[in-house]
Amino acid sequence: MREFKGQTLSWGWKDAVIELILHRAPGNEIGSVTLEELEKFAAVLDDLSRESHALIMHSSVPAGFCAGADLRELFERSQQMKREEAIRSVRDFLERIHAVFNKIDASPLTTIAAVHGVTFGGGFELALICDLIVADKMTRFCFPELRLGLIPGFGGIPRLKRDLGNAVVRDLLLTGRSFNATKAQQIGLVSQLVAEGEALRAARATAVQMGKFDRRTSAAAKQFVKPIPHEELCREIDIFCDLFAQPAVEAGLRKFVESTDALPYLP
Amino acid sequence: MPTLDQTLDEVLTLAAAQFKVPRENLSPDDDFFQKLAIDSLQALDLLTRLENHFHVELPDYEMQGVSDFRTLASRIQARL
């Protein structure tokens, strides 16, 4: 299936490059429908990969690449369940997200996240599964999860540890502060920093360059330098579920849901 | 290094341009959330533009409770 148009995302194929486009306003929050559609994408990825050399992920939503998990849905669903059932449900959701993310992370394609604006939490984690991040100057990254009494749950910490020094990881995680694309490039997270609105163009140009190389060689190089941190990813799910059982999380989520602010967990 | 007044002037000019408000309508002690009619997402956008313009990092927790241009400029000044 070379083309798909869903409720939250779409994909298309052109000149051996797949583009996965997030289009759920206001902020591409990742909830159950996004997950189902990502699973559809993961299911066709092997077929698409046979005739492709690159995958570009981007967002058509002005606010940014992705604001993270759909916390409103998470809160409302967990309110309808008993605590143990809610924790099981969260674990199920995380395991499914991890399966999709691991599949894309390990894809033989060269993958590029072309990001702009808000790239927070689960959205940051989605960008981290890609081989390269191309960011426009107005991009802002953040792991705000500690403000809710949680840690990132979509594989963010193990992947950040894979890519960056531990001191930087601690800073980003433990302060929960947001930082811009210039800083992200300085610490080695962003490979290309471009002018506002230029990330997709730059990502497409990069994908064309990648098409010049032998696909098997590119895949072998990627496999060599980008191992999937499976053990830590599993531990992350365990820690997240333990924390999710704490009463502070429910209070944090309630505060978030009841806020009318556009970004209730900042500063 | 620019003076605080110079920094403040640049902040006001940049905010006016970004949110398309006449520069003369903005004063140092205005509440920028009210005066510019912006939410926290747009404030984050302003923060990023200010960081890019002044080549500084402004941790958002340092911006907590800051709502007037003068205090915003002083936070920037402290990192120049």
Interface residues (C-beta under 8 A of the other chain):
Chain A: A63 G117 V118 K137 M138 T139 R140 T175 G176 R177 S178 F179 N180 T182 K183 D261 A262 L263 P264 L266 P267
Chain B: D39 S40 L41 Q42 L44 D45 T48 R49 E51 N52 E57 P59 D60 Y61 M63 Q64
